[in-house]
Amino acid sequence: MADYNQRFGRTPKNAHDAHRPLRSDEDPSRIFSWQEERTMSRNLVVHFKRVSYLVEPGPETLPFAGKRVRVFRWDDGRVEIRCAGRLLPASPFDKNRCVDQGAIVENKRLGAVLSVMQASQLQRDQARLRWKKVTLREKERIVAAHVAARPSTTSADSAVPDGLSEVSSFLERFEAEQKARKKAHNDRAALRRKALAQGQRPA
């Protein structure tokens, strides 16, 4: 620093030092964080960067429902939610979590419980795949989540009921049906246009 000041330092025109000490309510780390404003829902949910954060309900947080809050995010991924300068206890909320297969292998005592949870989640996702209101992109995300949760290698000790093949085959059948329906619709539309064109021709 001394060498830098010696080479590039300049004498100021005004010797007055305009710097001031930090106040007790100022936090430099929070000042230099990324900040955005959001509106907290009536259910104490804040949406930020495609993640839903659930604020813990209580007498101190319920009055802030429906109000504007400020979200602070640091480079390490830490996120804080504040309203009127008060820190609100919150945690990220995943609506559709998948049990990682590695967790079943590493936790021998909880293996049976986690296996039941994984089977229940598989049934839930299979039901979602059969639902007509679920888009094709959402179906692909469901299959991708199960693929990511599977272990890279399997063994006899870590074998669990796996219905991912059924999910993939269902998705393939769904895509084939969608293509067949689209082709049939296009064929019917072409026939209607052809009939209309023939009816408009002079006899």
Residue frames as a rotation matrix with the C-alpha (Angstrom) as fourth column:
MET 1
0.567 0.824 0.000 0.00
0.824 -0.567 0.000 0.00
0.000 0.000 -1.000 0.00
ALA 2
0.409 -0.484 -0.774 2.84
0.165 -0.795 0.584 2.40
-0.898 -0.366 -0.246 0.80
ASP 3
-0.682 -0.679 0.272 4.47
0.353 0.020 0.935 1.73
-0.640 0.734 0.226 -2.58
TYR 4
-0.173 0.719 0.673 1.11
0.972 0.016 0.233 2.27
0.157 0.694 -0.702 -4.35
ASN 5
0.760 0.476 -0.443 0.54
0.575 -0.810 0.115 5.58
-0.304 -0.342 -0.889 -2.54
GLN 6
-0.009 -0.855 -0.519 4.07
0.155 -0.514 0.844 6.71
-0.988 -0.073 0.137 -3.36
ARG 7
-0.805 -0.334 0.491 3.56
0.485 0.109 0.868 6.11
-0.343 0.936 0.074 -7.10
PHE 8
-0.461 0.723 0.514 -0.05
0.651 -0.118 0.750 7.17
0.603 0.680 -0.416 -7.55
GLY 9
0.032 0.508 -0.861 -0.88
0.953 -0.274 -0.127 9.26
-0.301 -0.816 -0.493 -4.50
ARG 10
-0.306 -0.040 0.951 -1.99
0.504 -0.854 0.126 12.87
0.807 0.519 0.282 -5.02
THR 11
-0.921 -0.028 -0.389 -2.35
0.352 -0.489 -0.798 15.68
-0.168 -0.872 0.460 -2.53
PRO 12
-0.048 0.983 0.179 -6.07
0.999 0.044 0.028 16.49
0.020 0.180 -0.984 -2.09
LYS 13
-0.364 0.003 0.931 -7.28
0.317 -0.940 0.127 20.01
0.876 0.342 0.341 -2.81
ASN 14
0.309 0.501 0.808 -9.16
-0.680 -0.479 0.556 19.99
0.666 -0.721 0.193 0.49
ALA 15
-0.698 -0.702 -0.140 -7.54
-0.368 0.520 -0.771 18.48
0.614 -0.487 -0.621 3.56
HIS 16
-0.190 0.699 0.689 -10.91
-0.967 -0.014 -0.253 17.84
-0.167 -0.715 0.679 5.23
ASP 17
-0.987 -0.124 -0.104 -11.54
-0.133 0.987 0.094 14.13
0.091 0.107 -0.990 5.91
ALA 18
-0.287 0.957 -0.041 -15.15
-0.906 -0.258 0.337 13.38
0.311 0.134 0.941 4.95
HIS 19
-0.403 0.127 -0.907 -15.04
0.071 0.992 0.107 9.79
0.913 -0.021 -0.408 6.23
ARG 20
0.026 0.455 0.890 -17.16
-0.940 -0.293 0.178 8.96
0.341 -0.841 0.420 9.23
PRO 21
-0.885 -0.339 0.320 -17.10
-0.442 0.829 -0.344 5.95
-0.148 -0.446 -0.883 11.58
LEU 22
-0.582 0.687 -0.435 -19.67
0.091 0.587 0.805 3.19
0.808 0.429 -0.404 11.15
ARG 23
-0.135 0.641 0.756 -22.81
-0.923 -0.358 0.139 3.44
0.360 -0.679 0.640 13.19
SER 24
-0.656 -0.109 0.747 -23.80
-0.561 0.733 -0.385 0.66
-0.505 -0.671 -0.542 15.54
ASP 25
0.280 0.871 0.404 -26.71
-0.205 0.466 -0.861 -0.29
-0.938 0.158 0.309 13.25
GLU 26
0.591 -0.142 -0.794 -24.54
-0.807 -0.116 -0.579 -0.58
-0.010 0.983 -0.183 10.10
ASP 27
0.406 -0.424 0.809 -23.12
0.010 0.888 0.460 -3.92
-0.914 -0.178 0.365 8.95
PRO 28
-0.199 -0.542 -0.817 -20.55
-0.804 -0.386 0.452 -3.72
-0.560 0.747 -0.359 6.09
SER 29
-0.924 -0.157 0.349 -21.16
0.023 0.888 0.460 -7.34
-0.382 0.433 -0.817 5.05
ARG 30
-0.087 0.969 0.230 -24.88
0.735 0.218 -0.642 -6.66
-0.672 0.113 -0.732 4.69
ILE 31
0.319 0.157 -0.935 -24.27
-0.286 -0.924 -0.253 -3.36
-0.904 0.348 -0.250 2.89
PHE 32
-0.403 -0.594 -0.697 -22.17
-0.853 -0.033 0.521 -5.08
-0.333 0.804 -0.493 0.20
SER 33
-0.638 0.271 0.721 -24.61
0.255 0.957 -0.135 -7.98
-0.727 0.098 -0.680 -0.28
TRP 34
-0.898 0.425 0.116 -27.03
0.061 -0.142 0.988 -8.39
0.436 0.894 0.102 -3.19
GLN 35
-0.728 0.658 -0.193 -30.39
0.132 -0.142 -0.981 -6.96
-0.673 -0.740 0.017 -2.15
GLU 36
-0.800 0.593 0.089 -33.83
0.027 -0.113 0.993 -7.20
0.599 0.797 0.074 -3.71
GLU 37
-0.671 0.663 0.333 -37.32
-0.649 -0.307 -0.696 -6.37
-0.360 -0.683 0.636 -2.49
ARG 38
-0.794 0.500 -0.346 -40.15
0.183 0.739 0.648 -8.88
0.580 0.451 -0.678 -2.48
THR 39
-0.179 0.820 0.543 -43.73
-0.893 -0.368 0.261 -9.01
0.414 -0.438 0.798 -1.22
MET 40
-0.980 -0.156 0.124 -44.31
-0.198 0.839 -0.507 -11.65
-0.025 -0.522 -0.853 1.43
SER 41
-0.433 0.865 -0.254 -47.56
-0.032 0.267 0.963 -13.56
0.901 0.425 -0.088 0.94
ARG 42
0.246 0.644 0.724 -50.27
-0.827 -0.251 0.504 -13.90
0.506 -0.722 0.471 3.54
ASN 43
0.960 0.079 -0.269 -48.92
0.026 0.929 0.368 -17.38
0.279 -0.361 0.890 4.22
LEU 44
0.637 -0.768 0.067 -45.48
-0.480 -0.328 0.814 -15.94
-0.603 -0.550 -0.578 5.09
VAL 45
0.403 -0.496 0.769 -43.86
0.723 0.687 0.065 -17.19
-0.561 0.530 0.636 1.86
VAL 46
0.430 -0.388 -0.815 -41.19
-0.502 -0.853 0.141 -15.21
-0.750 0.349 -0.562 -0.03
HIS 47
0.787 -0.155 0.597 -40.19
0.539 0.643 -0.544 -16.16
-0.300 0.750 0.590 -3.57
PHE 48
0.582 -0.692 -0.427 -36.60
-0.636 -0.714 0.291 -15.32
-0.506 0.102 -0.856 -4.55
LYS 49
-0.347 -0.791 -0.505 -34.44
-0.931 0.226 0.285 -16.71
-0.111 0.569 -0.815 -7.39
ARG 50
-0.003 0.480 -0.877 -36.91
-0.602 0.700 0.385 -19.55
0.798 0.529 0.287 -8.13
VAL 51
-0.679 -0.184 -0.711 -36.83
0.425 0.691 -0.585 -20.67
0.599 -0.699 -0.390 -4.49
SER 52
0.373 0.848 0.376 -39.67
-0.071 -0.378 0.923 -20.36
0.925 -0.371 -0.081 -1.97
TYR 53
-0.786 -0.613 -0.081 -38.63
0.099 0.004 -0.995 -19.33
0.610 -0.790 0.058 1.54
LEU 54
0.292 0.909 -0.299 -41.05
0.426 0.156 0.891 -20.11
0.856 -0.388 -0.341 4.36
VAL 55
-0.484 -0.381 0.788 -40.93
-0.454 -0.661 -0.598 -17.63
0.749 -0.647 0.147 7.24
GLU 56
-0.742 0.172 -0.648 -41.56
0.554 0.700 -0.450 -19.24
0.376 -0.693 -0.615 10.61
PRO 57
0.105 0.860 0.499 -45.03
0.140 -0.510 0.849 -18.19
0.985 -0.019 -0.174 11.83
GLY 58
-0.347 -0.192 -0.918 -45.18
0.923 0.102 -0.370 -16.49
0.164 -0.976 0.142 15.20
PRO 59
0.578 0.641 -0.505 -46.35
0.740 -0.672 -0.006 -13.36
-0.343 -0.370 -0.863 16.98
GLU 60
0.015 -0.652 -0.758 -43.29
0.055 -0.756 0.652 -11.45
-0.998 -0.051 0.024 15.74
THR 61
-0.897 -0.429 0.104 -43.59
0.092 0.048 0.995 -12.45
-0.432 0.902 -0.003 12.08
LEU 62
-0.267 0.878 0.396 -47.36
0.931 0.341 -0.128 -12.63
-0.248 0.335 -0.909 11.48
PRO 63
0.406 0.461 -0.789 -47.78
0.286 -0.884 -0.369 -8.80
-0.868 -0.076 -0.491 11.47
PHE 64
-0.390 -0.644 -0.658 -45.45
-0.463 -0.481 0.745 -8.65
-0.796 0.595 -0.110 8.42
ALA 65
-0.375 0.307 0.874 -47.70
0.656 0.754 0.017 -10.87
-0.654 0.580 -0.485 6.26
GLY 66
0.514 0.611 0.602 -48.44
0.849 -0.264 -0.457 -9.20
-0.120 0.746 -0.655 2.93
LYS 67
0.828 -0.254 -0.500 -45.79
-0.138 -0.956 0.258 -6.51
-0.543 -0.145 -0.827 3.41
ARG 68
0.764 -0.628 -0.147 -42.66
-0.227 -0.048 -0.973 -5.66
0.604 0.777 -0.179 1.44
VAL 69
0.801 -0.586 0.119 -39.48
0.106 0.335 0.936 -7.34
-0.589 -0.738 0.330 2.65
ARG 70
0.510 -0.735 -0.446 -35.85
-0.852 -0.360 -0.381 -7.06
0.119 0.574 -0.810 1.63
VAL 71
0.968 -0.212 0.134 -33.88
0.202 0.976 0.086 -10.18
-0.149 -0.056 0.987 0.69
PHE 72
0.403 -0.911 -0.088 -30.10
-0.878 -0.412 0.244 -10.21
-0.259 -0.021 -0.966 1.23
ARG 73
0.983 -0.140 0.119 -27.93
0.169 0.943 -0.286 -12.73
-0.072 0.302 0.951 -0.61
TRP 74
0.378 -0.923 -0.072 -24.19
-0.636 -0.315 0.704 -13.31
-0.673 -0.221 -0.706 -0.20
ASP 75
0.025 -0.479 -0.877 -21.67
-0.963 0.223 -0.149 -14.94
0.267 0.849 -0.456 -2.52
ASP 76
-0.893 -0.413 0.177 -21.59
-0.449 0.843 -0.297 -18.08
-0.026 -0.345 -0.938 -0.37
GLY 77
-0.594 0.735 -0.327 -25.32
0.179 0.517 0.837 -18.64
0.784 0.439 -0.439 -1.01
ARG 78
-0.683 0.345 -0.644 -26.52
0.699 0.050 -0.714 -17.45
-0.214 -0.937 -0.276 2.39
VAL 79
-0.424 0.662 0.618 -29.89
0.274 -0.556 0.785 -15.68
0.863 0.502 0.055 2.27
GLU 80
-0.781 0.247 -0.574 -31.53
0.535 -0.210 -0.818 -13.43
-0.322 -0.946 0.032 4.86
ILE 81
-0.169 0.810 0.562 -34.99
0.615 -0.359 0.702 -11.87
0.770 0.464 -0.438 4.83
ARG 82
-0.783 -0.123 -0.610 -35.61
0.571 -0.531 -0.626 -8.63
-0.247 -0.838 0.486 6.72
CYS 83
0.043 0.825 0.564 -38.62
0.688 -0.433 0.582 -6.40
0.724 0.363 -0.586 7.18
ALA 84
0.819 0.231 0.525 -38.41
-0.094 -0.848 0.521 -2.98
0.566 -0.476 -0.673 8.81
GLY 85
0.045 -0.932 0.359 -34.82
-0.793 -0.252 -0.555 -3.79
0.608 -0.259 -0.751 9.79
ARG 86
0.153 0.083 0.985 -35.84
-0.836 0.542 0.085 -6.96
-0.526 -0.836 0.153 11.64
LEU 87
-0.754 -0.491 -0.437 -34.43
-0.642 0.693 0.328 -10.37
0.142 0.528 -0.838 10.69
LEU 88
0.368 0.922 0.121 -37.16
-0.924 0.377 -0.062 -12.90
-0.103 -0.089 0.991 9.88
PRO 89
-0.471 -0.528 0.706 -36.36
-0.461 0.830 0.314 -16.58
-0.752 -0.178 -0.634 10.53
ALA 90
0.584 0.625 -0.518 -36.89
-0.759 0.194 -0.622 -18.41
-0.288 0.756 0.587 7.25
SER 91
-0.347 -0.632 0.693 -35.88
-0.198 0.771 0.605 -21.63
-0.917 0.073 -0.392 5.55
PRO 92
-0.641 0.097 -0.761 -36.00
-0.767 -0.041 0.641 -22.75
0.031 0.994 0.100 1.89
PHE 93
-0.029 0.755 0.655 -39.01
-0.427 0.583 -0.691 -24.86
-0.904 -0.300 0.306 1.05
ASP 94
-0.872 -0.221 -0.436 -38.97
-0.489 0.398 0.776 -27.60
0.002 0.890 -0.455 -1.59
LYS 95
0.011 0.997 0.077 -42.49
-0.975 0.028 -0.220 -28.61
-0.222 -0.073 0.972 -2.59
ASN 96
0.930 0.287 -0.229 -41.45
-0.347 0.889 -0.298 -31.93
0.118 0.356 0.927 -4.15
ARG 97
0.071 -0.955 0.287 -38.41
-0.968 0.003 0.249 -33.38
-0.239 -0.296 -0.925 -2.48
CYS 98
0.717 0.037 -0.696 -36.82
-0.325 0.901 -0.287 -36.66
0.617 0.432 0.658 -3.51
VAL 99
0.763 -0.470 0.443 -34.93
-0.325 0.312 0.893 -38.91
-0.558 -0.825 0.085 -1.12
ASP 100
0.212 -0.795 -0.569 -31.37
-0.946 -0.022 -0.323 -39.41
0.244 0.607 -0.757 -2.34
GLN 101
0.807 0.054 -0.588 -30.37
-0.070 0.998 -0.004 -43.05
0.586 0.044 0.809 -2.73
GLY 102
-0.228 -0.971 -0.069 -27.05
0.067 0.055 -0.996 -42.22
0.971 -0.232 0.052 -1.08
ALA 103
-0.300 0.187 0.936 -28.87
-0.883 -0.425 -0.198 -41.27
0.361 -0.886 0.292 2.09
ILE 104
0.787 0.617 0.021 -30.39
-0.590 0.742 0.318 -44.76
0.181 -0.263 0.948 2.26
VAL 105
0.522 -0.660 -0.539 -26.99
0.273 0.729 -0.628 -46.42
0.808 0.181 0.561 1.86
GLU 106
-0.451 -0.800 0.396 -25.21
-0.108 -0.392 -0.914 -44.20
0.886 -0.455 0.090 4.40
ASN 107
-0.400 0.389 0.830 -27.94
-0.914 -0.234 -0.331 -44.35
0.065 -0.891 0.449 7.06
LYS 108
-0.812 0.010 -0.584 -28.23
-0.090 0.986 0.142 -48.06
0.577 0.168 -0.799 7.82
ARG 109
-0.841 0.492 -0.225 -30.63
0.388 0.259 -0.885 -47.61
-0.377 -0.831 -0.408 10.73
LEU 110
-0.192 0.791 -0.581 -32.95
-0.334 -0.610 -0.719 -45.34
-0.923 0.056 0.381 8.79
GLY 111
-0.941 -0.273 -0.202 -32.69
-0.272 0.254 0.928 -47.37
-0.202 0.928 -0.313 5.60
ALA 112
-0.638 0.752 0.165 -36.11
0.766 0.642 0.035 -48.96
-0.080 0.149 -0.986 6.00
VAL 113
0.125 0.707 -0.697 -37.83
0.524 -0.643 -0.558 -45.65
-0.842 -0.296 -0.451 6.74
LEU 114
-0.306 -0.313 -0.899 -36.11
-0.494 -0.755 0.431 -43.86
-0.814 0.576 0.077 3.86
SER 115
-0.990 -0.027 0.140 -36.96
0.095 0.608 0.788 -46.71
-0.106 0.793 -0.599 1.51
VAL 116
-0.217 0.976 -0.012 -40.64
0.911 0.198 -0.361 -46.37
-0.350 -0.090 -0.932 2.41
MET 117
0.177 0.234 -0.956 -40.44
0.062 -0.972 -0.227 -42.63
-0.982 -0.019 -0.186 1.85
GLN 118
-0.713 -0.515 -0.475 -38.76
-0.442 -0.196 0.875 -43.15
-0.544 0.834 -0.088 -1.52
ALA 119
-0.825 0.472 0.312 -41.46
0.565 0.714 0.413 -45.63
-0.028 0.517 -0.856 -2.58
SER 120
0.108 0.896 -0.432 -44.16
0.758 -0.355 -0.547 -43.19
-0.643 -0.268 -0.717 -1.47
GLN 121
-0.076 -0.214 -0.974 -42.54
-0.316 -0.921 0.227 -40.40
-0.946 0.325 0.002 -3.48
LEU 122
-0.959 -0.283 0.016 -42.35
-0.094 0.369 0.925 -42.67
-0.268 0.885 -0.380 -6.50
GLN 123
-0.401 0.892 0.207 -46.07
0.904 0.422 -0.069 -43.39
-0.149 0.159 -0.976 -6.28
ARG 124
0.237 0.461 -0.855 -46.75
0.354 -0.861 -0.366 -39.68
-0.905 -0.216 -0.367 -5.91
ASP 125
-0.430 -0.489 -0.759 -44.72
-0.491 -0.579 0.651 -38.83
-0.758 0.652 0.009 -9.00
GLN 126
-0.934 0.163 0.317 -46.30
0.341 0.671 0.659 -41.62
-0.105 0.723 -0.682 -11.02
ALA 127
0.021 0.992 -0.128 -49.72
0.896 -0.075 -0.438 -40.18
-0.444 -0.105 -0.890 -10.16
ARG 128
0.153 -0.031 -0.988 -48.52
-0.098 -0.995 0.016 -36.72
-0.983 0.094 -0.155 -11.21
LEU 129
-0.837 -0.513 -0.189 -47.29
-0.256 0.062 0.965 -38.13
-0.483 0.856 -0.183 -14.53
ARG 130
-0.645 0.668 0.370 -50.77
0.763 0.587 0.269 -39.53
-0.037 0.456 -0.889 -15.21
TRP 131
0.069 0.694 -0.716 -52.39
0.520 -0.638 -0.568 -36.16
-0.851 -0.333 -0.405 -14.49
LYS 132
0.266 0.112 0.957 -53.41
0.962 -0.092 -0.256 -34.46
0.060 0.989 -0.133 -17.72
LYS 133
0.979 0.182 0.094 -52.88
0.175 -0.982 0.074 -30.94
0.106 -0.056 -0.993 -16.34
VAL 134
0.399 -0.910 -0.114 -49.15
0.062 -0.098 0.993 -31.55
-0.915 -0.404 0.017 -15.77
THR 135
0.727 -0.165 -0.667 -47.13
-0.666 -0.406 -0.625 -30.21
-0.167 0.899 -0.405 -18.71
LEU 136
0.875 -0.438 -0.208 -44.60
0.259 0.784 -0.564 -32.27
0.410 0.440 0.799 -20.62
ARG 137
0.032 -0.904 0.426 -41.74
-0.252 -0.420 -0.872 -30.14
0.967 -0.080 -0.241 -19.29
GLU 138
0.128 0.072 0.989 -42.84
-0.987 -0.088 0.134 -30.80
0.097 -0.993 0.060 -15.70
LYS 139
0.969 0.207 0.135 -42.99
-0.216 0.975 0.049 -34.52
-0.122 -0.076 0.990 -16.46
GLU 140
0.526 -0.844 -0.104 -39.42
0.234 0.261 -0.937 -34.37
0.818 0.469 0.334 -17.77
ARG 141
-0.114 -0.556 0.823 -38.32
-0.703 -0.540 -0.462 -32.61
0.702 -0.632 -0.330 -14.59
ILE 142
0.609 0.386 0.693 -39.90
-0.773 0.486 0.408 -35.35
-0.179 -0.784 0.594 -12.47
VAL 143
0.954 -0.288 -0.079 -38.00
0.241 0.899 -0.365 -38.04
0.176 0.329 0.928 -14.36
ALA 144
0.219 -0.927 0.305 -34.77
-0.004 -0.314 -0.950 -36.00
0.976 0.207 -0.072 -14.18
ALA 145
0.164 -0.116 0.980 -35.15
-0.930 -0.348 0.115 -35.66
0.328 -0.930 -0.165 -10.40
HIS 146
0.873 0.174 0.456 -35.40
-0.342 0.885 0.316 -39.43
-0.349 -0.432 0.832 -10.03
VAL 147
0.745 -0.666 -0.032 -32.40
0.356 0.438 -0.825 -39.95
0.564 0.604 0.564 -12.30
ALA 148
0.049 -0.747 0.663 -30.34
-0.425 -0.616 -0.663 -37.54
0.904 -0.249 -0.348 -10.17
ALA 149
0.349 0.160 0.923 -31.40
-0.937 0.058 0.344 -39.32
0.001 -0.985 0.170 -6.97
ARG 150
0.989 0.016 -0.146 -30.23
-0.031 0.995 -0.098 -42.71
0.144 0.102 0.984 -8.21
PRO 151
0.456 -0.883 0.110 -26.75
-0.214 0.012 0.977 -43.96
-0.864 -0.469 -0.184 -7.20
SER 152
0.155 -0.507 -0.848 -23.98
-0.982 -0.172 -0.077 -44.22
-0.107 0.844 -0.525 -9.78
THR 153
-0.622 -0.338 -0.707 -23.41
-0.412 0.908 -0.072 -47.87
0.666 0.246 -0.704 -8.87
THR 154
0.410 0.811 0.418 -25.76
-0.870 0.210 0.446 -50.36
0.274 -0.547 0.791 -7.27
SER 155
-0.771 -0.605 -0.197 -25.06
-0.490 0.762 -0.423 -53.44
0.406 -0.230 -0.884 -5.19
ALA 156
-0.294 0.674 -0.677 -27.06
0.374 0.733 0.568 -56.19
0.879 -0.087 -0.468 -3.58
ASP 157
-0.538 0.045 -0.842 -26.89
0.838 -0.081 -0.540 -54.46
-0.093 -0.996 0.006 -0.18
SER 158
-0.770 0.180 -0.612 -28.14
-0.040 -0.971 -0.236 -51.13
-0.637 -0.157 0.755 -1.51
ALA 159
-0.861 0.485 0.149 -30.84
0.258 0.165 0.952 -52.50
0.437 0.859 -0.267 -3.83
VAL 160
-0.642 0.736 -0.215 -34.24
-0.073 -0.338 -0.938 -50.87
-0.763 -0.587 0.271 -3.36
PRO 161
0.098 0.747 0.658 -37.46
0.803 0.332 -0.495 -51.06
-0.588 0.577 -0.567 -5.31
ASP 162
-0.705 -0.420 -0.572 -36.90
-0.015 -0.796 0.604 -48.98
-0.709 0.435 0.555 -8.40
GLY 163
0.188 0.852 0.488 -39.83
0.702 0.231 -0.674 -47.88
-0.687 0.470 -0.555 -10.54
LEU 164
-0.155 -0.310 -0.938 -37.95
-0.304 -0.888 0.344 -45.38
-0.940 0.339 0.044 -12.62
SER 165
-0.965 -0.183 0.189 -38.20
0.103 0.397 0.912 -47.63
-0.242 0.899 -0.364 -15.67
GLU 166
-0.194 0.967 0.165 -41.99
0.961 0.221 -0.165 -47.50
-0.196 0.126 -0.972 -15.34
VAL 167
0.322 0.272 -0.907 -41.83
0.246 -0.949 -0.198 -43.71
-0.914 -0.159 -0.373 -15.15
SER 168
-0.572 -0.624 -0.532 -39.61
-0.371 -0.382 0.846 -43.50
-0.731 0.682 -0.013 -18.23
SER 169
-0.868 0.287 0.405 -41.80
0.491 0.623 0.610 -45.92
-0.078 0.728 -0.681 -20.20
PHE 170
0.140 0.957 -0.254 -44.88
0.854 -0.247 -0.458 -43.94
-0.501 -0.152 -0.852 -19.23
LEU 171
0.096 -0.174 -0.980 -43.23
-0.159 -0.975 0.157 -40.75
-0.983 0.141 -0.121 -20.44
GLU 172
-0.893 -0.444 -0.076 -42.33
-0.167 0.169 0.971 -42.42
-0.418 0.880 -0.225 -23.74
ARG 173
-0.513 0.787 0.344 -45.89
0.856 0.501 0.129 -43.65
-0.071 0.361 -0.930 -24.20
PHE 174
0.282 0.625 -0.728 -47.18
0.542 -0.730 -0.416 -40.20
-0.792 -0.277 -0.545 -23.36
GLU 175
-0.342 -0.488 -0.803 -44.97
-0.390 -0.703 0.594 -38.58
-0.855 0.516 0.051 -25.99
ALA 176
-0.970 0.000 0.241 -46.03
0.202 0.546 0.813 -41.17
-0.131 0.838 -0.530 -28.59
GLU 177
-0.133 0.991 0.017 -49.69
0.951 0.133 -0.279 -40.56
-0.279 -0.021 -0.960 -27.81
GLN 178
0.185 0.164 -0.969 -49.19
0.124 -0.982 -0.143 -36.80
-0.975 -0.093 -0.202 -28.06
LYS 179
-0.730 -0.516 -0.447 -47.55
-0.381 -0.235 0.894 -37.19
-0.567 0.823 -0.025 -31.48
ALA 180
-0.806 0.486 0.338 -50.32
0.592 0.671 0.446 -39.51
-0.010 0.560 -0.828 -32.68
ARG 181
0.150 0.899 -0.411 -53.01
0.802 -0.354 -0.481 -37.10
-0.578 -0.258 -0.774 -31.51
LYS 182
-0.059 -0.242 -0.968 -51.28
-0.225 -0.942 0.249 -34.19
-0.973 0.232 0.001 -33.19
LYS 183
-0.952 -0.305 -0.040 -50.94
-0.124 0.258 0.958 -36.14
-0.282 0.917 -0.284 -36.45
ALA 184
-0.475 0.849 0.231 -54.62
0.875 0.483 0.025 -37.16
-0.090 0.214 -0.973 -36.37
HIS 185
0.255 0.550 -0.795 -55.63
0.461 -0.792 -0.400 -33.55
-0.850 -0.265 -0.455 -35.70
ASN 186
-0.433 -0.495 -0.753 -53.53
-0.422 -0.626 0.655 -32.32
-0.796 0.602 0.062 -38.62
ASP 187
-0.955 0.109 0.275 -55.01
0.283 0.609 0.741 -34.99
-0.087 0.786 -0.613 -40.91
ARG 188
-0.073 0.995 -0.069 -58.56
0.940 0.045 -0.338 -34.03
-0.333 -0.090 -0.939 -39.98
ALA 189
0.177 0.087 -0.980 -57.77
0.053 -0.995 -0.079 -30.35
-0.983 -0.038 -0.181 -40.52
ALA 190
-0.792 -0.517 -0.324 -56.30
-0.311 -0.115 0.943 -31.12
-0.525 0.848 -0.070 -43.94
LEU 191
-0.714 0.599 0.362 -59.41
0.700 0.624 0.348 -33.09
-0.018 0.502 -0.865 -44.94
ARG 192
0.228 0.829 -0.511 -61.68
0.726 -0.494 -0.478 -30.24
-0.649 -0.262 -0.714 -43.84
ARG 193
-0.135 -0.336 -0.932 -59.67
-0.312 -0.878 0.362 -27.73
-0.940 0.340 0.014 -45.85
LYS 194
-0.967 -0.245 0.074 -59.75
-0.025 0.377 0.926 -30.00
-0.255 0.893 -0.371 -48.88
ALA 195
-0.368 0.908 0.199 -63.52
0.920 0.387 -0.067 -30.52
-0.138 0.158 -0.978 -48.62
LEU 196
0.281 0.456 -0.845 -64.09
0.381 -0.861 -0.338 -26.80
-0.881 -0.227 -0.415 -48.17
ALA 197
-0.512 -0.550 -0.659 -61.95
-0.399 -0.528 0.750 -26.02
-0.761 0.647 0.051 -51.19
GLN 198
-0.937 0.205 0.283 -63.87
0.348 0.607 0.714 -28.52
-0.025 0.767 -0.641 -53.32
GLY 199
-0.063 0.986 -0.157 -67.21
0.926 -0.001 -0.377 -27.12
-0.371 -0.169 -0.913 -52.18
GLN 200
0.171 0.083 -0.982 -66.23
0.043 -0.996 -0.076 -23.61
-0.984 -0.030 -0.174 -53.22
ARG 201
-0.856 -0.516 0.014 -65.26
0.020 -0.006 1.000 -24.62
-0.516 0.856 0.015 -56.75
PRO 202
-0.176 0.835 -0.521 -67.84
-0.902 -0.349 -0.253 -23.90
-0.393 0.425 0.815 -59.48
ALA 203
0.199 0.352 0.915 -69.75
-0.058 0.936 -0.347 -26.94
-0.978 0.016 0.206 -60.72
